[in-house]
Amino acid sequence: MSGSQASLDEVARFDALAGEWWDPLGPMRPLHAMNPARIGWIDARIGRGSRVLDVGCGAGLAAEALAKLGHQVTGVDAAGAAIEAARAHAAGQGVPVEYREGLASDFAGQRFDVVTALEVIEHVPDPQGFVAELAGLLVPGGRLFLSTLNRTRRSWATAILGAEYVLRMLPAGTHDWKKFLSPAEIDALLRNSGMRMADITGIAPDLLRGGWKCGRDVGVNYLVMGQG
């Protein structure tokens, strides 16, 4: 297991949630809520039928959504139980996604049009090594999408105090605020990996229409596109 990619504690934490991953009212409720907005934003920025590697795919929320839009998707995660849940759900829905238990480094030598790592980088021990590995899996001009949480007072109040301890939307201890990354830090990781931040959006609840929306506010959740 590459030290830049996975923490045994983090893998065990998410493996334990495998059976509840697809429950829209369960512990992954925030991911279910934001998934249409983030997938729509990604889809608008990639070519039709792109070859996509979804790293840290969990039980496949993003991978399935991208496959339904016509992309050729492979999902990989170190959490074996989550991968089994992903395979079972995709089979039940008739969605053609290839899932593998493992790490991004298992794909060394292969190249993809798009690599996604959504809500993952704040859980890895070595963010710089992780981004460099992902960048190395892209075709020339390929696009890397990273979503994460900004390290702000508001993100602590919203994602940790609110979501984990007050509303109980997530299991307590899911996030470590000190591991959150600012957009400037993500930009530096991309540049050190031979890429640039080509686009960025915030993702926040849409208080008027319900669901979530993309916009300028990157104070809590945000999504970036890196390009070589």
Backbone as CSV, one residue per row, in Angstrom:
resi,resn,N_x,N_y,N_z,CA_x,CA_y,CA_z,C_x,C_y,C_z
1,MET,0.854,-1.202,0.000,0.000,0.000,0.000,0.877,1.234,0.000
2,SER,0.649,2.114,-0.960,1.452,3.327,-1.072,1.104,4.294,0.036
3,GLY,2.132,4.796,0.726,1.898,5.721,1.815,1.246,7.012,1.382
4,SER,1.412,7.387,0.099,0.805,8.621,-0.375,-0.679,8.462,-0.632
5,GLN,-1.150,7.238,-0.722,-2.512,7.020,-1.184,-3.510,6.626,-0.112
6,ALA,-3.129,5.851,0.853,-4.148,5.302,1.743,-3.642,5.155,3.162
7,SER,-4.517,5.460,4.095,-4.277,5.231,5.509,-5.116,4.035,5.927
8,LEU,-4.510,3.090,6.634,-5.252,1.899,7.054,-6.468,2.267,7.896
9,ASP,-6.325,3.272,8.762,-7.445,3.695,9.597,-8.582,4.262,8.752
10,GLU,-8.218,5.067,7.741,-9.234,5.657,6.883,-9.937,4.582,6.055
11,VAL,-9.167,3.622,5.530,-9.758,2.537,4.742,-10.757,1.759,5.595
12,ALA,-10.361,1.427,6.825,-11.250,0.674,7.720,-12.514,1.473,8.040
13,ARG,-12.356,2.788,8.223,-13.509,3.634,8.554,-14.561,3.583,7.437
14,PHE,-14.105,3.710,6.186,-15.054,3.740,5.069,-15.526,2.342,4.685
15,ASP,-14.696,1.329,4.920,-15.135,-0.047,4.685,-16.323,-0.384,5.578
16,ALA,-16.286,0.126,6.819,-17.353,-0.178,7.770,-18.693,0.425,7.349
17,LEU,-18.655,1.408,6.456,-19.889,2.063,6.012,-20.442,1.467,4.724
18,ALA,-19.788,0.413,4.206,-20.138,-0.119,2.884,-21.622,-0.459,2.747
19,GLY,-22.189,-1.070,3.770,-23.574,-1.500,3.686,-24.579,-0.363,3.695
20,GLU,-24.141,0.830,4.090,-25.044,1.979,4.181,-24.782,3.018,3.099
21,TRP,-23.799,2.763,2.233,-23.333,3.780,1.292,-24.444,4.286,0.365
22,TRP,-25.309,3.363,-0.087,-26.326,3.748,-1.055,-27.640,4.190,-0.416
23,ASP,-27.679,4.312,0.893,-28.866,4.824,1.571,-28.831,6.352,1.515
24,PRO,-29.736,6.990,0.767,-29.686,8.453,0.631,-29.950,9.200,1.928
25,LEU,-30.453,8.491,2.941,-30.689,9.126,4.242,-29.694,8.632,5.295
26,GLY,-28.707,7.849,4.859,-27.715,7.275,5.767,-26.502,8.162,5.944
27,PRO,-25.384,7.589,6.382,-24.190,8.385,6.681,-23.561,9.051,5.459
28,MET,-23.893,8.606,4.244,-23.379,9.245,3.039,-24.389,10.238,2.442
29,ARG,-25.335,10.665,3.270,-26.362,11.591,2.794,-25.782,12.855,2.152
30,PRO,-24.735,13.483,2.712,-24.196,14.676,2.045,-23.659,14.388,0.645
31,LEU,-23.045,13.224,0.451,-22.524,12.889,-0.881,-23.668,12.658,-1.870
32,HIS,-24.730,11.999,-1.426,-25.903,11.827,-2.289,-26.464,13.189,-2.696
33,ALA,-26.507,14.110,-1.749,-27.104,15.421,-2.012,-26.286,16.232,-3.008
34,MET,-24.966,16.197,-2.871,-24.135,17.029,-3.736,-23.763,16.353,-5.053
35,ASN,-24.007,15.057,-5.170,-23.532,14.325,-6.342,-24.048,14.869,-7.678
36,PRO,-25.338,15.180,-7.824,-25.784,15.708,-9.121,-25.059,16.983,-9.531
37,ALA,-24.814,17.884,-8.578,-24.135,19.141,-8.909,-22.691,18.894,-9.323
38,ARG,-21.975,18.087,-8.554,-20.562,17.901,-8.880,-20.386,17.094,-10.161
39,ILE,-21.238,16.088,-10.394,-21.116,15.296,-11.613,-21.513,16.127,-12.829
40,GLY,-22.519,16.963,-12.689,-22.903,17.838,-13.787,-21.778,18.784,-14.176
41,TRP,-21.090,19.326,-13.177,-19.974,20.251,-13.427,-18.833,19.528,-14.146
42,ILE,-18.526,18.325,-13.699,-17.460,17.543,-14.335,-17.839,17.184,-15.767
43,ASP,-19.053,16.674,-15.940,-19.492,16.222,-17.262,-19.434,17.344,-18.288
44,ALA,-19.728,18.567,-17.866,-19.719,19.712,-18.784,-18.313,20.067,-19.254
45,ARG,-17.290,19.518,-18.602,-15.909,19.885,-18.906,-15.089,18.756,-19.518
46,ILE,-15.725,17.654,-19.852,-14.995,16.539,-20.458,-15.689,16.091,-21.740
47,GLY,-14.940,15.391,-22.601,-15.480,14.950,-23.872,-16.441,13.790,-23.715
48,ARG,-17.308,13.636,-24.706,-18.260,12.529,-24.702,-17.524,11.193,-24.679
49,GLY,-18.021,10.273,-23.897,-17.429,8.942,-23.848,-15.999,8.910,-23.360
50,SER,-15.652,9.800,-22.436,-14.289,9.847,-21.900,-13.956,8.579,-21.120
51,ARG,-12.694,8.215,-21.146,-12.211,7.103,-20.326,-11.830,7.686,-18.964
52,VAL,-12.557,7.276,-17.933,-12.451,7.888,-16.606,-11.969,6.870,-15.589
53,LEU,-11.020,7.297,-14.736,-10.622,6.527,-13.560,-11.074,7.300,-12.332
54,ASP,-11.966,6.695,-11.539,-12.456,7.316,-10.312,-11.710,6.698,-9.137
55,VAL,-10.812,7.462,-8.550,-9.937,6.979,-7.477,-10.577,7.272,-6.124
56,GLY,-10.594,6.257,-5.250,-11.286,6.408,-3.977,-12.783,6.440,-4.209
57,CYS,-13.253,5.529,-5.064,-14.645,5.568,-5.543,-15.660,5.157,-4.496
58,GLY,-15.218,4.550,-3.389,-16.173,4.068,-2.410,-17.119,3.056,-3.031
59,ALA,-18.396,3.185,-2.760,-19.384,2.258,-3.311,-19.958,2.735,-4.633
60,GLY,-19.342,3.771,-5.240,-19.639,4.087,-6.623,-20.631,5.187,-6.930
61,LEU,-20.874,6.119,-6.011,-21.842,7.182,-6.296,-21.457,7.978,-7.531
62,ALA,-20.213,8.446,-7.586,-19.765,9.242,-8.730,-19.534,8.364,-9.954
63,ALA,-18.939,7.193,-9.759,-18.624,6.312,-10.880,-19.887,5.922,-11.646
64,GLU,-20.927,5.536,-10.930,-22.180,5.161,-11.592,-22.790,6.341,-12.339
65,ALA,-22.780,7.511,-11.705,-23.371,8.688,-12.332,-22.642,9.041,-13.624
66,LEU,-21.322,8.937,-13.625,-20.547,9.228,-14.837,-20.793,8.175,-15.908
67,ALA,-20.911,6.919,-15.507,-21.180,5.850,-16.474,-22.554,6.028,-17.113
68,LYS,-23.529,6.467,-16.348,-24.879,6.691,-16.889,-24.891,7.804,-17.935
69,LEU,-23.888,8.676,-17.871,-23.777,9.761,-18.847,-22.998,9.337,-20.093
70,GLY,-22.602,8.056,-20.134,-21.955,7.534,-21.323,-20.454,7.450,-21.281
71,HIS,-19.847,7.722,-20.124,-18.393,7.632,-20.012,-17.968,6.198,-19.676
72,GLN,-16.744,5.859,-20.034,-16.189,4.536,-19.757,-15.455,4.619,-18.424
73,VAL,-16.055,4.086,-17.376,-15.591,4.357,-16.026,-15.009,3.117,-15.360
74,THR,-13.838,3.323,-14.752,-13.235,2.339,-13.859,-13.151,2.981,-12.478
75,GLY,-13.641,2.287,-11.462,-13.549,2.781,-10.095,-12.586,1.937,-9.293
76,VAL,-11.761,2.584,-8.480,-10.803,1.862,-7.648,-10.852,2.403,-6.230
77,ASP,-10.788,1.499,-5.260,-10.787,1.894,-3.856,-10.083,0.812,-3.050
78,ALA,-9.361,1.236,-2.005,-8.659,0.281,-1.153,-9.599,-0.433,-0.191
79,ALA,-10.821,0.068,-0.051,-11.801,-0.532,0.859,-12.552,-1.641,0.138
80,GLY,-12.192,-2.882,0.409,-12.756,-4.017,-0.306,-14.256,-4.167,-0.155
81,ALA,-14.788,-3.928,1.041,-16.226,-4.063,1.247,-16.995,-3.011,0.458
82,ALA,-16.432,-1.812,0.360,-17.068,-0.760,-0.426,-17.097,-1.139,-1.902
83,ILE,-16.023,-1.734,-2.397,-15.970,-2.164,-3.793,-17.015,-3.252,-4.063
84,GLU,-17.178,-4.172,-3.138,-18.199,-5.202,-3.311,-19.596,-4.582,-3.358
85,ALA,-19.825,-3.572,-2.513,-21.116,-2.875,-2.534,-21.301,-2.139,-3.861
86,ALA,-20.218,-1.576,-4.383,-20.280,-0.878,-5.669,-20.633,-1.843,-6.796
87,ARG,-19.988,-3.005,-6.807,-20.263,-3.992,-7.852,-21.717,-4.472,-7.797
88,ALA,-22.181,-4.737,-6.589,-23.547,-5.236,-6.436,-24.566,-4.201,-6.894
89,HIS,-24.342,-2.939,-6.528,-25.292,-1.894,-6.904,-25.281,-1.661,-8.404
90,ALA,-24.087,-1.618,-9.018,-23.995,-1.402,-10.465,-24.672,-2.540,-11.224
91,ALA,-24.465,-3.765,-10.755,-25.096,-4.916,-11.405,-26.611,-4.827,-11.307
92,GLY,-27.103,-4.429,-10.138,-28.542,-4.311,-9.949,-29.169,-3.222,-10.807
93,GLN,-28.387,-2.185,-11.109,-28.874,-1.075,-11.924,-28.581,-1.262,-13.404
94,GLY,-27.770,-2.284,-13.726,-27.389,-2.493,-15.110,-26.462,-1.423,-15.647
95,VAL,-25.608,-0.886,-14.764,-24.685,0.186,-15.159,-23.301,-0.417,-15.400
96,PRO,-22.690,-0.171,-16.559,-21.403,-0.790,-16.888,-20.209,-0.041,-16.295
97,VAL,-19.883,-0.362,-15.055,-18.702,0.200,-14.411,-17.769,-0.947,-14.032
98,GLU,-16.476,-0.776,-14.297,-15.485,-1.755,-13.847,-14.949,-1.300,-12.496
99,TYR,-15.008,-2.185,-11.502,-14.508,-1.837,-10.177,-13.335,-2.738,-9.807
100,ARG,-12.337,-2.125,-9.166,-11.186,-2.879,-8.687,-10.838,-2.463,-7.257
101,GLU,-10.532,-3.431,-6.438,-10.012,-3.138,-5.109,-8.523,-2.856,-5.245
102,GLY,-8.076,-1.705,-4.799,-6.662,-1.382,-4.917,-6.416,0.112,-4.843
103,LEU,-5.332,0.550,-5.469,-4.873,1.928,-5.408,-4.631,2.467,-6.810
104,ALA,-4.497,3.766,-6.915,-4.198,4.381,-8.211,-2.897,3.845,-8.787
105,SER,-1.944,3.557,-7.920,-0.642,3.065,-8.395,-0.757,1.725,-9.115
106,ASP,-1.847,0.996,-8.899,-2.062,-0.275,-9.594,-2.252,-0.066,-11.097
107,PHE,-2.531,1.172,-11.499,-2.783,1.476,-12.908,-1.566,2.109,-13.582
108,ALA,-0.416,2.033,-12.942,0.803,2.600,-13.525,1.010,2.048,-14.931
109,GLY,1.314,2.943,-15.854,1.492,2.540,-17.245,0.239,2.716,-18.083
110,GLN,-0.917,2.849,-17.442,-2.161,3.099,-18.170,-2.442,4.605,-18.186
111,ARG,-3.234,5.035,-19.149,-3.546,6.454,-19.271,-5.044,6.638,-19.477
112,PHE,-5.585,7.673,-18.843,-7.009,7.968,-18.893,-7.222,9.408,-19.349
113,ASP,-8.367,9.650,-19.972,-8.718,11.018,-20.365,-9.011,11.876,-19.136
114,VAL,-9.600,11.235,-18.128,-10.062,11.933,-16.931,-9.747,11.087,-15.710
115,VAL,-9.252,11.724,-14.661,-9.104,11.077,-13.360,-9.867,11.918,-12.347
116,THR,-10.694,11.271,-11.542,-11.427,11.964,-10.489,-11.029,11.395,-9.134
117,ALA,-10.962,12.246,-8.139,-10.748,11.840,-6.740,-11.592,12.793,-5.902
118,LEU,-12.802,12.381,-5.600,-13.788,13.259,-4.981,-13.921,12.964,-3.492
119,GLU,-13.696,13.991,-2.686,-13.721,13.858,-1.228,-12.722,12.803,-0.765
120,VAL,-11.544,12.806,-1.354,-10.525,11.800,-1.046,-9.252,12.424,-0.498
121,ILE,-8.801,13.532,-1.088,-7.460,14.028,-0.789,-7.291,14.419,0.678
122,GLU,-8.391,14.795,1.352,-8.287,15.149,2.774,-8.116,13.927,3.665
123,HIS,-8.140,12.732,3.070,-7.983,11.499,3.844,-6.663,10.777,3.571
124,VAL,-5.820,11.296,2.664,-4.581,10.590,2.331,-3.407,11.164,3.127
125,PRO,-2.402,10.331,3.441,-1.269,10.793,4.246,-0.362,11.795,3.535
126,ASP,-0.234,11.671,2.207,0.712,12.494,1.441,-0.005,13.098,0.238
127,PRO,-0.681,14.247,0.415,-1.432,14.837,-0.689,-0.587,15.114,-1.931
128,GLN,0.655,15.586,-1.745,1.488,15.874,-2.910,1.818,14.609,-3.705
129,GLY,2.189,13.555,-3.007,2.464,12.303,-3.695,1.228,11.759,-4.378
130,PHE,0.081,11.930,-3.746,-1.186,11.455,-4.306,-1.499,12.178,-5.610
131,VAL,-1.405,13.509,-5.610,-1.708,14.283,-6.819,-0.722,13.946,-7.936
132,ALA,0.547,13.773,-7.588,1.540,13.415,-8.605,1.206,12.069,-9.248
133,GLU,0.760,11.099,-8.434,0.376,9.790,-8.979,-0.823,9.909,-9.916
134,LEU,-1.785,10.718,-9.524,-2.964,10.889,-10.362,-2.603,11.587,-11.674
135,ALA,-1.776,12.614,-11.593,-1.363,13.342,-12.796,-0.657,12.413,-13.778
136,GLY,0.094,11.456,-13.244,0.836,10.531,-14.085,-0.033,9.524,-14.807
137,LEU,-1.315,9.477,-14.477,-2.235,8.529,-15.114,-3.039,9.159,-16.250
138,LEU,-2.771,10.435,-16.549,-3.537,11.145,-17.560,-2.853,11.134,-18.922
139,VAL,-3.666,11.099,-19.964,-3.146,11.318,-21.308,-2.693,12.780,-21.392
140,PRO,-1.841,13.134,-22.371,-1.489,14.548,-22.547,-2.746,15.408,-22.712
141,GLY,-2.845,16.449,-21.915,-4.024,17.299,-21.945,-5.204,16.767,-21.164
142,GLY,-5.021,15.637,-20.484,-6.098,15.057,-19.691,-6.485,15.937,-18.518
143,ARG,-7.596,15.621,-17.894,-8.142,16.482,-16.842,-8.305,15.725,-15.529
144,LEU,-7.864,16.378,-14.465,-7.927,15.815,-13.117,-8.919,16.627,-12.296
145,PHE,-9.877,15.943,-11.685,-10.878,16.609,-10.855,-10.695,16.191,-9.400
146,LEU,-10.586,17.175,-8.532,-10.440,16.950,-7.098,-11.505,17.755,-6.371
147,SER,-12.263,17.107,-5.492,-13.175,17.857,-4.629,-12.754,17.629,-3.189
148,THR,-12.914,18.670,-2.386,-12.473,18.577,-0.996,-13.131,19.688,-0.188
149,LEU,-12.659,19.865,1.032,-13.172,20.892,1.933,-12.091,21.935,2.211
150,ASN,-12.477,23.184,2.140,-11.558,24.271,2.443,-11.284,24.322,3.954
151,ARG,-10.091,24.730,4.325,-9.739,24.814,5.746,-10.065,26.218,6.268
152,THR,-11.345,26.409,6.564,-11.830,27.693,7.063,-12.612,27.468,8.351
153,ARG,-12.864,28.536,9.049,-13.686,28.429,10.259,-15.084,27.929,9.902
154,ARG,-15.568,28.367,8.761,-16.909,27.964,8.346,-16.969,26.474,8.018
155,SER,-15.910,25.933,7.430,-15.915,24.499,7.127,-15.876,23.678,8.414
156,TRP,-15.158,24.167,9.422,-15.149,23.455,10.707,-16.551,23.474,11.325
157,ALA,-17.187,24.640,11.294,-18.518,24.759,11.893,-19.552,23.943,11.125
158,THR,-19.407,23.886,9.799,-20.400,23.206,8.962,-20.148,21.709,8.852
159,ALA,-18.938,21.337,8.437,-18.656,19.939,8.096,-18.339,19.071,9.311
160,ILE,-17.808,19.678,10.358,-17.441,18.881,11.536,-18.435,19.099,12.675
161,LEU,-18.504,20.324,13.199,-19.419,20.574,14.319,-20.861,20.293,13.921
162,GLY,-21.284,20.863,12.785,-22.674,20.703,12.370,-23.009,19.305,11.877
163,ALA,-22.266,18.835,10.854,-22.615,17.574,10.191,-22.327,16.349,11.052
164,GLU,-21.236,16.398,11.836,-20.840,15.209,12.591,-21.396,15.177,14.008
165,TYR,-21.480,16.335,14.661,-21.818,16.315,16.084,-23.210,16.859,16.412
166,VAL,-23.732,17.775,15.590,-25.048,18.333,15.879,-26.137,17.583,15.093
167,LEU,-26.005,17.561,13.757,-27.015,16.918,12.920,-26.809,15.420,12.772
168,ARG,-25.605,14.937,13.125,-25.289,13.507,13.020,-25.473,12.985,11.593
169,MET,-25.168,13.830,10.615,-25.257,13.407,9.218,-24.100,12.497,8.832
170,LEU,-22.973,12.629,9.529,-21.782,11.818,9.289,-21.315,11.234,10.608
171,PRO,-20.651,10.080,10.584,-20.091,9.538,11.824,-19.048,10.492,12.401
172,ALA,-19.070,10.672,13.719,-18.087,11.537,14.361,-16.676,11.030,14.061
173,GLY,-15.793,11.949,13.706,-14.420,11.581,13.383,-14.182,11.331,11.908
174,THR,-15.226,11.525,11.078,-15.056,11.306,9.638,-13.989,12.227,9.068
175,HIS,-13.948,13.471,9.534,-13.004,14.444,9.003,-12.048,14.967,10.075
176,ASP,-10.872,15.362,9.625,-9.883,16.040,10.457,-9.666,17.413,9.829
177,TRP,-10.139,18.463,10.495,-10.079,19.818,9.931,-8.667,20.216,9.531
178,LYS,-7.666,19.751,10.259,-6.282,20.124,9.953,-5.831,19.570,8.605
179,LYS,-6.526,18.550,8.103,-6.163,17.967,6.806,-6.920,18.588,5.639
180,PHE,-7.841,19.511,5.928,-8.526,20.209,4.847,-7.512,21.066,4.098
181,LEU,-7.758,21.312,2.821,-6.815,22.045,1.980,-7.495,23.249,1.340
182,SER,-6.789,24.363,1.309,-7.319,25.556,0.658,-7.131,25.445,-0.851
183,PRO,-7.879,26.217,-1.637,-7.661,26.218,-3.085,-6.224,26.567,-3.465
184,ALA,-5.601,27.488,-2.731,-4.209,27.843,-3.030,-3.282,26.648,-2.818
185,GLU,-3.558,25.846,-1.799,-2.735,24.660,-1.550,-2.951,23.598,-2.630
186,ILE,-4.194,23.429,-3.067,-4.457,22.498,-4.165,-3.751,22.972,-5.428
187,ASP,-3.802,24.263,-5.691,-3.119,24.827,-6.858,-1.633,24.517,-6.813
188,ALA,-1.006,24.640,-5.637,0.420,24.339,-5.500,0.697,22.857,-5.745
189,LEU,-0.176,21.984,-5.231,-0.001,20.546,-5.462,-0.058,20.232,-6.950
190,LEU,-1.000,20.863,-7.653,-1.125,20.648,-9.096,0.114,21.149,-9.830
191,ARG,0.566,22.336,-9.498,1.728,22.904,-10.180,2.974,22.065,-9.936
192,ASN,3.126,21.566,-8.735,4.277,20.711,-8.428,4.204,19.374,-9.157
193,SER,3.034,19.051,-9.696,2.835,17.807,-10.439,2.760,18.044,-11.948
194,GLY,3.148,19.250,-12.380,3.174,19.563,-13.803,1.828,19.946,-14.377
195,MET,0.895,20.359,-13.515,-0.435,20.748,-13.976,-0.748,22.164,-13.511
196,ARG,-1.893,22.665,-13.922,-2.371,23.963,-13.456,-3.841,23.835,-13.100
197,MET,-4.314,24.704,-12.221,-5.731,24.723,-11.895,-6.454,25.464,-13.012
198,ALA,-7.210,24.738,-13.809,-7.869,25.335,-14.966,-9.264,25.860,-14.648
199,ASP,-9.879,25.366,-13.576,-11.224,25.820,-13.219,-11.503,25.433,-11.773
200,ILE,-12.415,26.158,-11.157,-12.792,25.887,-9.762,-14.229,26.306,-9.543
201,THR,-14.933,25.581,-8.702,-16.287,25.974,-8.307,-16.522,25.592,-6.854
202,GLY,-17.328,26.364,-6.180,-17.808,25.963,-4.874,-19.024,25.071,-5.039
203,ILE,-19.317,24.255,-4.044,-20.517,23.416,-4.039,-21.220,23.655,-2.702
204,ALA,-22.467,24.088,-2.771,-23.173,24.460,-1.540,-24.651,24.129,-1.661
205,PRO,-25.339,23.966,-0.530,-26.781,23.724,-0.571,-27.514,24.868,-1.272
206,ASP,-28.496,24.521,-2.099,-29.344,25.505,-2.769,-30.569,25.729,-1.892
207,LEU,-30.542,26.790,-1.134,-31.580,27.020,-0.137,-32.927,27.379,-0.760
208,LEU,-32.920,27.846,-2.010,-34.170,28.227,-2.656,-34.851,27.049,-3.344
209,ARG,-34.068,26.257,-4.080,-34.648,25.179,-4.884,-34.418,23.788,-4.316
210,GLY,-33.637,23.694,-3.249,-33.296,22.392,-2.693,-32.123,21.784,-3.433
211,GLY,-31.592,20.705,-2.914,-30.411,20.102,-3.510,-29.181,20.959,-3.294
212,TRP,-28.193,20.772,-4.143,-26.953,21.536,-4.056,-26.691,22.205,-5.392
213,LYS,-25.843,23.229,-5.385,-25.532,23.955,-6.608,-24.055,24.332,-6.629
214,CYS,-23.546,24.563,-7.822,-22.184,25.061,-8.005,-22.224,26.581,-8.054
215,GLY,-21.178,27.222,-7.537,-21.148,28.679,-7.514,-19.804,29.207,-7.056
216,ARG,-19.763,30.470,-6.734,-18.506,31.143,-6.403,-18.015,30.875,-4.989
217,ASP,-18.903,30.457,-4.116,-18.549,30.303,-2.699,-17.739,29.022,-2.483
218,VAL,-16.438,29.162,-2.253,-15.559,28.010,-2.017,-15.187,27.896,-0.540
219,GLY,-15.952,28.534,0.321,-15.604,28.586,1.732,-15.737,27.272,2.466
220,VAL,-16.519,26.322,1.931,-16.672,25.011,2.583,-16.274,23.918,1.586
221,ASN,-17.188,23.492,0.741,-16.891,22.456,-0.257,-16.536,23.098,-1.589
222,TYR,-15.546,22.526,-2.276,-15.232,23.041,-3.612,-14.639,21.926,-4.471
223,LEU,-14.637,22.189,-5.778,-14.213,21.217,-6.785,-13.309,21.926,-7.777
224,VAL,-12.169,21.328,-8.097,-11.235,21.949,-9.038,-10.972,21.021,-10.208
225,MET,-10.611,21.629,-11.326,-10.165,20.889,-12.496,-8.711,21.250,-12.762
226,GLY,-7.845,20.268,-12.759,-6.450,20.460,-13.124,-6.194,19.964,-14.527
227,GLN,-5.312,20.644,-15.231,-4.994,20.250,-16.597,-3.516,20.471,-16.864
228,GLY,-2.921,19.570,-17.654,-1.507,19.675,-17.958,-1.232,20.706,-19.034
